[in-house]
Amino acid sequence: MTDDILIQVEGPLGRIRLNRPKAIHALTREMCDAMSAALLNWRDDAAIHAVVIDHAEGRGFCAGGDVVMLARSGAVDGRDAAAFFHAEYRLNHLLFTYPKPTISIMDGITMGGGVGIALPCTHRVATENTRLAMPETGIGLFPDVGGGWYLSRLPGRVGQFMALTGARLDGAECRYLGLATHYVEQSSLPDLLERLAKTPSRAAGAIGAFAATPPEARIEKNLPAIARLFASDQLEEVVGALEADGTDWATTERNTLGTKSPLSCKVSLKLLADGANRTDFADEMRAEYALACHVVRTHDFIEGVRALLIDKDQEPRWEPLLPEEVTDAMVNDLFAPLPAGQEWTPFPQA
């Protein structure tokens, strides 16, 4: 167990609180294991009626995973990275299939691995402080933790737009798109948690009692442009469409794409195209695990983490540098299945 996770029981409510504030609660393998252990313990405990996941203090829910560790592992043999992904994806799948109501409080920064533990929950609460994103293409990774499943099911091409650009959505946008089921002002969260502890079996009603009307979703006005300009699963065609459009918004998004790993962008588009056709979340986790084990050993991931998170020079040197230099063979190689006996497996069902 770890001090980075606080496990509590408040009457019939199980509570999991992320407690690594200096890292904005970025997940470690030990944190994933501790959360899974609590969830498995409560799964068959008739005294526990629902589970809440939030953060103990600090300015965000969860900023992602420990990507510096992942890059250092990928530069050697990738074993520690694989162990982390296996534990993290087991947690994601456990939440996705959990038989009791689960409530995630997405207050503040909710990115990468934080999205992975928030979106499987049956009730997902956004606030005025929510900033949700899948920014992995900026470090040479891809939107994992179920990104291929969730993003591919968003309206229009919003998922592809988020995956490629790493766009940050506020709480109102999350509610509008269905990423959040409720919008609650941060000031109401203590009272909401108190109500949930008293009536966790009626979680929807309890949350609804504190739900507020969100502000206008800013992304709504951009949906037609997103659907039109991000329509293709070919990165070169997306770039071309943005350049041809010429509006300020399109130019901004084109410039944003220019900072991302072309290899990661192409991997992400294929991941979402594949994920849209999957019918079992376990299959999504299995595919993403194999992909993650390959991608953490690529030049772009190790270089992206160096540039953005270690040296912080913000100047990653991608290889290949241009989208047209990334071949289908390069992408397909990363989607190759793992050898027999190395595949991802979920926790046994109850």
Residue pairs with C-beta under 8 A, 6 or more apart in sequence:
1 7
1 30
1 34
1 37
2 28
2 30
2 31
2 34
3 19
4 18
4 19
4 20
4 25
4 28
4 30
4 31
4 34
5 16
5 17
5 18
5 19
5 31
5 34
5 35
5 38
6 15
6 16
6 17
6 19
6 56
7 14
7 15
7 16
7 17
7 34
7 38
8 14
8 15
8 17
9 15
9 48
10 197
11 197
11 198
11 200
12 47
12 48
12 49
12 50
12 197
12 200
12 201
13 48
13 49
13 50
13 51
13 52
13 196
13 197
13 200
14 38
14 39
14 42
14 48
14 50
14 51
14 52
15 51
15 52
15 54
16 35
16 38
16 39
16 51
16 52
16 53
16 54
17 53
17 54
17 55
17 56
18 25
18 27
18 31
18 53
18 54
18 55
18 56
18 61
18 62
19 25
19 55
19 56
19 57
20 26
20 28
20 31
21 55
21 56
21 57
21 58
21 59
22 58
23 63
23 66
24 58
24 59
24 60
24 62
24 63
24 108
24 109
25 55
25 58
25 60
25 61
25 62
25 63
25 114
26 62
26 63
26 64
26 65
26 66
26 67
26 113
27 62
27 64
27 65
27 66
27 88
27 113
27 114
27 117
28 65
28 66
28 69
28 84
29 66
29 80
29 83
29 84
29 87
29 88
32 84
32 87
32 88
32 90
32 91
33 87
35 53
35 91
35 117
36 87
36 90
36 91
36 94
36 347
39 51
39 91
39 94
39 95
39 98
40 94
40 347
42 48
42 51
42 100
43 98
43 99
43 100
43 350
44 350
48 100
49 100
49 101
49 200
49 201
50 100
50 101
50 102
50 103
50 196
50 200
50 201
50 203
51 98
51 100
51 101
51 102
51 103
52 102
52 103
52 104
52 105
52 193
52 196
53 102
53 103
53 104
53 105
53 117
53 118
53 121
54 61
54 104
54 105
54 107
54 189
54 193
55 61
55 62
55 105
55 107
55 108
58 108
59 108
59 109
59 129
60 107
60 108
60 109
60 110
60 114
60 131
61 104
61 105
61 106
61 107
61 108
61 109
61 110
61 114
61 118
61 130
62 109
62 110
62 111
62 112
62 113
62 114
62 117
62 118
63 109
63 111
63 112
63 113
63 114
64 111
64 112
64 113
64 114
65 84
65 88
65 112
65 113
66 84
67 112
67 139
67 141
67 305
67 309
68 305
68 309
68 310
69 80
69 81
69 84
70 80
70 81
70 84
70 296
70 301
70 305
71 296
71 301
71 302
71 305
71 306
71 310
73 79
73 80
73 81
73 82
73 84
73 296
74 81
74 296
74 297
74 298
74 301
74 302
75 297
75 302
78 293
78 296
78 297
81 292
81 293
81 296
82 292
82 293
82 342
85 144
85 289
85 292
85 293
85 344
86 289
86 344
88 113
88 116
88 145
89 144
89 145
89 285
89 288
89 289
89 344
90 344
90 345
90 346
90 347
91 116
91 117
92 116
92 117
92 120
92 145
92 146
92 285
93 120
93 281
93 282
93 285
93 346
93 347
94 346
94 347
95 102
95 117
95 120
95 121
96 120
96 146
96 281
97 281
97 346
97 349
98 120
98 122
99 350
101 122
101 123
101 200
101 201
101 203
101 204
102 120
102 121
102 122
102 123
103 121
103 122
103 123
103 124
103 125
103 196
103 203
103 207
104 117
104 118
104 119
104 121
104 123
104 124
104 125
105 125
105 127
105 189
105 193
106 114
106 118
106 124
106 125
106 126
106 127
106 130
106 132
106 171
106 174
106 180
107 125
107 127
107 129
107 130
107 186
107 189
108 127
108 129
108 130
108 131
109 131
110 118
110 130
110 131
110 132
110 133
111 131
111 132
111 133
111 134
111 135
112 133
112 134
112 135
112 136
112 143
112 144
112 145
113 145
115 132
115 133
115 134
115 145
115 146
115 147
115 150
116 144
116 145
116 146
117 145
118 124
118 132
119 146
119 150
119 179
120 146
122 181
122 203
123 181
123 182
123 203
123 204
123 207
124 174
124 179
124 180
124 181
124 182
125 180
125 181
125 182
125 183
125 184
125 189
125 192
125 207
126 132
126 171
126 172
126 174
126 175
126 179
126 180
126 182
126 183
126 184
126 214
127 171
127 183
127 184
127 185
127 186
127 189
128 170
128 171
128 185
128 186
128 215
129 171
129 186
130 169
130 170
130 171
130 174
130 180
131 168
131 169
131 170
132 168
132 169
132 174
132 179
133 162
133 166
133 167
133 168
133 169
134 143
134 147
134 151
134 162
134 163
134 166
135 166
135 168
136 142
136 143
136 144
136 147
136 163
136 166
136 264
136 268
137 143
137 163
137 164
137 165
137 166
137 260
137 261
137 264
137 265
137 268
138 166
138 259
138 260
138 261
138 304
138 308
139 261
139 301
139 304
139 305
139 308
139 309
139 316
140 261
140 263
140 264
140 295
140 298
140 299
140 300
140 301
140 302
140 303
140 304
140 305
140 316
140 318
141 264
141 292
141 295
141 296
141 301
141 304
142 163
142 264
142 267
142 268
142 271
142 291
142 292
142 295
143 151
143 162
143 163
143 268
143 271
144 288
144 291
144 292
145 288
146 281
146 284
146 285
146 288
147 163
147 268
147 271
147 272
147 275
147 288
148 271
148 272
148 274
148 275
148 278
148 284
148 287
148 288
149 275
149 278
149 281
149 284
150 159
150 179
151 158
151 159
151 160
151 162
151 163
151 272
151 275
152 159
152 272
152 273
152 275
152 276
153 159
153 276
154 162
154 177
154 178
154 179
155 177
155 223
156 223
156 226
156 227
157 226
157 227
157 230
157 231
158 177
158 219
158 223
158 226
159 272
160 230
160 233
160 238
160 268
160 269
160 272
161 167
161 226
161 230
161 253
162 169
163 265
163 268
163 269
163 271
163 272
164 230
164 235
164 238
164 257
164 260
164 265
164 268
164 269
165 253
165 256
165 257
165 260
166 256
166 260
169 177
169 179
169 219
170 218
171 180
171 183
171 214
172 183
172 214
172 215
172 216
172 217
172 218
173 217
173 218
173 219
174 180
174 183
175 181
175 182
175 183
175 214
175 217
176 214
176 217
176 219
176 220
177 217
177 219
181 207
182 207
182 208
182 211
183 211
183 212
183 213
183 214
184 192
184 207
184 210
184 211
184 212
185 212
188 210
188 212
191 210
192 206
192 207
192 210
195 206
195 209
195 210
196 203
196 206
196 207
199 205
199 206
200 206
219 226
222 249
225 245
225 247
225 249
225 250
228 241
229 238
229 241
229 242
229 245
229 250
229 253
230 238
230 241
231 238
231 241
232 238
232 241
233 269
233 270
233 272
233 273
234 269
235 262
235 265
235 266
235 269
235 323
235 326
236 323
236 324
238 257
239 254
239 257
239 323
241 250
242 250
242 251
242 253
242 254
242 257
243 250
243 254
257 265
261 300
261 304
261 316
261 318
262 318
262 320
262 321
262 322
262 323
262 325
262 326
263 298
263 300
263 318
263 319
263 320
263 326
263 330
263 331
264 295
264 300
264 301
264 304
265 323
266 323
266 326
266 330
266 331
267 291
267 295
267 331
267 334
267 335
270 331
270 335
271 287
271 288
271 291
274 287
274 335
275 284
275 287
278 284
278 287
282 346
285 344
285 346
286 343
286 344
287 335
289 338
289 343
289 344
290 335
290 336
290 337
290 338
290 343
290 344
291 334
291 335
293 338
293 342
294 333
294 334
294 335
294 336
295 301
295 334
296 302
298 334
299 319
300 316
300 318
300 319
303 316
303 317
303 318
303 319
304 316
304 318
306 316
307 313
307 314
307 315
307 316
307 317
308 314
308 316
320 326
320 330
337 343
